[in-house]
């Protein structure tokens, strides 16, 4: 079993910054990729950013130039630096990990609330 623990959410004014972190722990495994997704009430969970084990990254268009994802494969952690936050960034942010152990499996964190006030 793999557990993802997120931290760093909170309330910030528009134009401010927050940093989210996520750590994976549990059974012996390696990380194929980790990333962040977000969800608002009544909408589907959507991609924010991902980073693969080879270091390649992918961002939603809406966050390009403002958010930066970074990861540490050995430590099995991923972080999301969010700058120039906008009210429309308000959402619950979820960490996702795709794990290699006798196959590929995905796991989700419990979610952390990010609220950006105008």
Backbone as CSV, one residue per row, in Angstrom:
resi,resn,N_x,N_y,N_z,CA_x,CA_y,CA_z,C_x,C_y,C_z
1,UNK,0.849,-1.183,0.000,0.000,0.000,0.000,0.892,1.244,0.000
2,UNK,0.481,2.225,-0.777,1.217,3.485,-0.875,0.350,4.602,-0.304
3,UNK,0.953,5.461,0.480,0.245,6.601,1.059,0.877,7.893,0.563
4,UNK,0.021,8.839,0.184,0.472,10.160,-0.229,-0.001,11.172,0.804
5,UNK,0.934,11.957,1.299,0.602,12.969,2.309,0.941,14.338,1.739
6,UNK,-0.077,15.198,1.681,0.073,16.531,1.119,0.150,17.577,2.221
7,UNK,0.789,18.669,1.899,0.836,19.794,2.834,1.019,21.080,2.053
8,UNK,0.704,22.194,2.695,1.012,23.492,2.119,-0.155,24.308,1.619
9,UNK,-1.355,23.784,1.654,-2.494,24.578,1.209,-2.798,25.708,2.177
10,UNK,-3.752,26.548,1.803,-4.134,27.640,2.689,-4.820,28.759,1.957
11,UNK,-4.889,29.895,2.639,-5.547,31.086,2.107,-4.490,32.126,1.768
12,UNK,-4.611,32.715,0.586,-3.642,33.718,0.157,-4.370,34.756,-0.680
13,UNK,-3.864,35.966,-0.697,-4.448,37.007,-1.532,-3.986,36.855,-2.976
14,UNK,-4.787,37.358,-3.874,-4.420,37.331,-5.290,-3.058,37.988,-5.481
15,UNK,-2.247,37.343,-6.314,-0.887,37.812,-6.544,0.137,37.183,-5.625
16,UNK,-0.335,36.469,-4.616,0.562,35.844,-3.663,1.057,34.492,-4.130
17,UNK,1.765,33.808,-3.234,2.389,32.523,-3.555,2.080,31.493,-2.474
18,UNK,2.044,30.245,-2.889,1.951,29.104,-1.989,2.802,27.983,-2.561
19,UNK,3.236,27.113,-1.672,3.988,25.939,-2.110,3.321,24.700,-1.540
20,UNK,2.973,23.771,-2.422,2.398,22.493,-2.017,3.473,21.410,-2.078
21,UNK,3.409,20.502,-1.128,4.340,19.379,-1.109,3.579,18.078,-0.925
22,UNK,4.151,17.011,-1.448,3.527,15.692,-1.348,4.637,14.662,-1.198
23,UNK,4.459,13.757,-0.253,5.438,12.694,-0.029,4.743,11.350,-0.104
24,UNK,5.372,10.421,-0.805,4.838,9.067,-0.942,5.597,8.117,-0.035
25,UNK,4.880,7.254,0.645,5.514,6.277,1.519,4.727,4.979,1.471
26,UNK,5.360,3.909,1.941,4.670,2.626,1.964,5.580,1.498,1.540
27,UNK,5.031,0.586,0.781,5.769,-0.602,0.357,6.873,-0.222,-0.626
28,UNK,7.722,-1.176,-0.923,8.821,-0.945,-1.849,8.278,-0.666,-3.245
29,UNK,8.671,0.445,-3.812,8.193,0.819,-5.135,9.111,1.881,-5.710
30,UNK,8.952,2.146,-7.000,9.606,3.291,-7.632,8.538,4.166,-8.259
31,UNK,8.880,5.393,-8.459,7.928,6.373,-8.975,8.083,6.510,-10.479
32,UNK,6.981,6.352,-11.195,6.980,6.604,-12.641,6.710,8.081,-12.911
33,UNK,5.768,8.638,-12.182,5.490,10.066,-12.296,4.683,10.514,-11.083
34,UNK,4.742,11.797,-10.804,3.914,12.406,-9.764,3.370,13.717,-10.291
35,UNK,2.296,14.146,-9.718,1.726,15.384,-10.224,0.644,15.937,-9.327
36,UNK,0.091,17.043,-9.783,-0.955,17.746,-9.058,-2.157,17.957,-9.963
37,UNK,-3.305,17.748,-9.390,-4.575,17.975,-10.060,-5.423,18.835,-9.127
38,UNK,-6.446,19.477,-9.682,-7.302,20.278,-8.823,-8.764,20.118,-9.225
39,UNK,-9.619,20.401,-8.242,-11.051,20.207,-8.451,-11.821,21.266,-7.699
40,UNK,-12.846,21.808,-8.374,-13.782,22.732,-7.748,-15.160,22.078,-7.751
41,UNK,-16.062,22.516,-6.887,-17.385,21.891,-6.790,-18.103,21.863,-8.135
42,UNK,-18.618,20.706,-8.472,-19.382,20.552,-9.699,-18.551,20.356,-10.947
43,UNK,-17.242,20.318,-10.801,-16.384,20.149,-11.964,-15.500,18.923,-11.798
44,UNK,-15.033,18.391,-12.923,-14.132,17.245,-12.871,-12.748,17.675,-12.416
45,UNK,-12.054,16.711,-11.827,-10.678,16.957,-11.433,-9.827,17.125,-12.685
46,UNK,-8.983,18.169,-12.700,-8.197,18.443,-13.891,-6.714,18.588,-13.606
47,UNK,-5.941,18.404,-14.647,-4.492,18.468,-14.546,-4.026,19.870,-14.183
48,UNK,-3.052,19.931,-13.278,-2.319,21.165,-13.019,-0.910,21.016,-13.586
49,UNK,-0.193,20.005,-13.105,1.176,19.764,-13.581,1.612,18.368,-13.188
50,UNK,2.463,17.778,-14.023,3.047,16.478,-13.707,4.543,16.507,-13.991
51,UNK,5.244,15.599,-13.328,6.669,15.424,-13.581,6.958,13.931,-13.599
52,UNK,7.673,13.501,-14.632,7.998,12.085,-14.780,9.354,11.780,-14.160
53,UNK,9.657,10.487,-14.060,10.908,10.072,-13.434,12.122,10.543,-14.230
54,UNK,11.931,10.844,-15.520,13.050,11.353,-16.321,13.171,12.873,-16.245
55,UNK,12.305,13.487,-15.453,12.361,14.936,-15.254,11.497,15.738,-16.191
56,UNK,10.856,15.103,-17.144,10.000,15.850,-18.063,8.750,16.329,-17.338
57,UNK,8.299,17.514,-17.699,7.157,18.126,-17.025,6.046,18.451,-18.011
58,UNK,4.852,18.588,-17.473,3.690,18.942,-18.268,2.818,19.856,-17.424
59,UNK,2.331,20.942,-18.023,1.534,21.922,-17.297,0.229,22.203,-18.026
60,UNK,-0.791,22.487,-17.242,-2.010,23.022,-17.833,-1.704,24.418,-18.368
61,UNK,-2.337,24.786,-19.478,-2.083,26.104,-20.071,-2.349,27.229,-19.081
62,UNK,-3.338,27.038,-18.236,-3.753,28.100,-17.325,-2.718,28.423,-16.242
63,UNK,-1.753,27.536,-16.035,-0.761,27.764,-14.974,0.652,27.947,-15.514
64,UNK,0.822,27.795,-16.813,2.170,27.934,-17.390,2.723,29.325,-17.100
65,UNK,3.977,29.358,-16.679,4.622,30.625,-16.365,4.384,31.098,-14.948
66,UNK,3.441,30.473,-14.241,3.147,30.867,-12.864,3.473,29.760,-11.859
67,UNK,3.259,28.519,-12.263,3.488,27.377,-11.376,4.722,26.608,-11.838
68,UNK,5.440,26.038,-10.882,6.601,25.214,-11.195,6.540,23.943,-10.371
69,UNK,6.624,22.795,-11.062,6.622,21.516,-10.376,8.053,21.004,-10.296
70,UNK,8.365,20.385,-9.168,9.686,19.777,-8.991,9.506,18.472,-8.222
71,UNK,10.448,17.555,-8.446,10.318,16.260,-7.799,11.663,15.674,-7.421
72,UNK,11.640,14.765,-6.484,12.829,14.038,-6.042,12.477,12.563,-6.065
73,UNK,12.988,11.855,-7.072,12.637,10.441,-7.218,13.095,9.618,-6.024
74,UNK,14.307,9.891,-5.550,14.836,9.094,-4.442,14.005,9.293,-3.179
75,UNK,13.608,10.521,-2.919,12.813,10.823,-1.725,11.331,10.588,-1.946
76,UNK,10.951,10.377,-3.205,9.549,10.144,-3.565,8.682,11.322,-3.118
77,UNK,9.125,12.508,-3.478,8.388,13.722,-3.143,8.167,14.566,-4.392
78,UNK,7.136,15.381,-4.344,6.864,16.329,-5.409,6.371,17.617,-4.777
79,UNK,6.763,18.734,-5.369,6.336,20.032,-4.862,5.778,20.863,-6.009
80,UNK,4.930,21.792,-5.660,4.352,22.706,-6.639,4.477,24.116,-6.092
81,UNK,5.317,24.904,-6.720,5.448,26.312,-6.349,4.452,27.105,-7.179
82,UNK,3.557,27.787,-6.491,2.493,28.533,-7.161,2.695,30.021,-6.905
83,UNK,2.972,30.748,-7.955,3.177,32.195,-7.872,2.077,32.917,-8.639
84,UNK,1.960,34.202,-8.379,0.966,35.036,-9.079,-0.408,34.388,-9.052
85,UNK,-0.805,33.943,-7.877,-2.071,33.220,-7.748,-3.265,34.120,-8.070
86,UNK,-4.269,33.497,-8.669,-5.491,34.179,-9.064,-6.678,33.542,-8.343
87,UNK,-7.761,34.291,-8.181,-8.949,33.685,-7.541,-9.410,32.414,-8.242
88,UNK,-9.244,32.338,-9.550,-9.667,31.132,-10.269,-8.776,29.927,-10.006
89,UNK,-7.681,30.106,-9.289,-6.864,28.977,-8.862,-7.429,28.306,-7.607
90,UNK,-8.447,28.919,-7.018,-9.067,28.339,-5.832,-9.645,26.968,-6.149
91,UNK,-9.236,25.973,-5.375,-9.660,24.585,-5.612,-9.083,23.699,-4.516
92,UNK,-9.534,22.457,-4.518,-8.846,21.431,-3.739,-7.790,20.815,-4.657
93,UNK,-6.571,20.801,-4.184,-5.449,20.283,-4.970,-5.102,18.883,-4.481
94,UNK,-4.996,17.953,-5.424,-4.710,16.565,-5.118,-3.378,16.148,-5.720
95,UNK,-2.601,15.456,-4.930,-1.360,14.847,-5.407,-1.684,13.462,-5.981
96,UNK,-1.065,13.149,-7.092,-1.233,11.831,-7.706,0.138,11.240,-7.989
97,UNK,0.272,9.956,-7.719,1.518,9.263,-8.022,1.219,8.016,-8.845
98,UNK,2.007,7.791,-9.862,1.959,6.531,-10.612,3.199,5.751,-10.208
99,UNK,2.935,4.585,-9.644,3.958,3.801,-8.978,4.256,2.541,-9.771
100,UNK,5.544,2.154,-9.833,5.935,0.884,-10.439,6.171,-0.134,-9.322
101,UNK,5.347,-1.173,-9.311,5.582,-2.331,-8.466,4.757,-3.470,-9.028
102,UNK,5.402,-4.386,-9.739,4.673,-5.457,-10.435,3.585,-4.888,-11.329
103,UNK,3.884,-3.808,-11.976,2.906,-3.125,-12.818,2.848,-1.658,-12.449
104,UNK,1.958,-0.923,-13.093,1.779,0.496,-12.799,0.464,0.697,-12.067
105,UNK,0.528,1.455,-10.990,-0.669,1.728,-10.194,-0.689,3.208,-9.850
106,UNK,-1.895,3.773,-9.773,-1.991,5.176,-9.402,-2.603,5.321,-8.019
107,UNK,-2.106,6.322,-7.313,-2.591,6.636,-5.972,-2.853,8.139,-5.885
108,UNK,-3.809,8.487,-5.037,-4.175,9.887,-4.821,-3.993,10.259,-3.353
109,UNK,-3.617,11.516,-3.140,-3.608,12.056,-1.791,-5.006,12.467,-1.373
110,UNK,-5.107,12.963,-0.157,-6.416,13.295,0.403,-6.912,14.664,-0.038
111,UNK,-6.047,15.467,-0.618,-6.421,16.791,-1.088,-6.108,17.865,-0.072
112,UNK,-5.752,19.035,-0.590,-5.483,20.183,0.271,-6.128,21.416,-0.359
113,UNK,-6.800,22.206,0.455,-7.543,23.350,-0.039,-6.625,24.537,-0.285
114,UNK,-6.769,25.131,-1.459,-6.096,26.390,-1.779,-7.187,27.411,-2.078
115,UNK,-7.167,28.511,-1.351,-8.148,29.569,-1.547,-7.415,30.873,-1.824
116,UNK,-7.763,31.504,-2.949,-7.145,32.767,-3.340,-8.211,33.844,-3.296
117,UNK,-8.018,34.806,-2.437,-9.008,35.884,-2.289,-8.657,37.050,-3.209
118,UNK,-9.717,37.722,-3.674,-9.492,38.843,-4.602,-9.320,40.154,-3.857
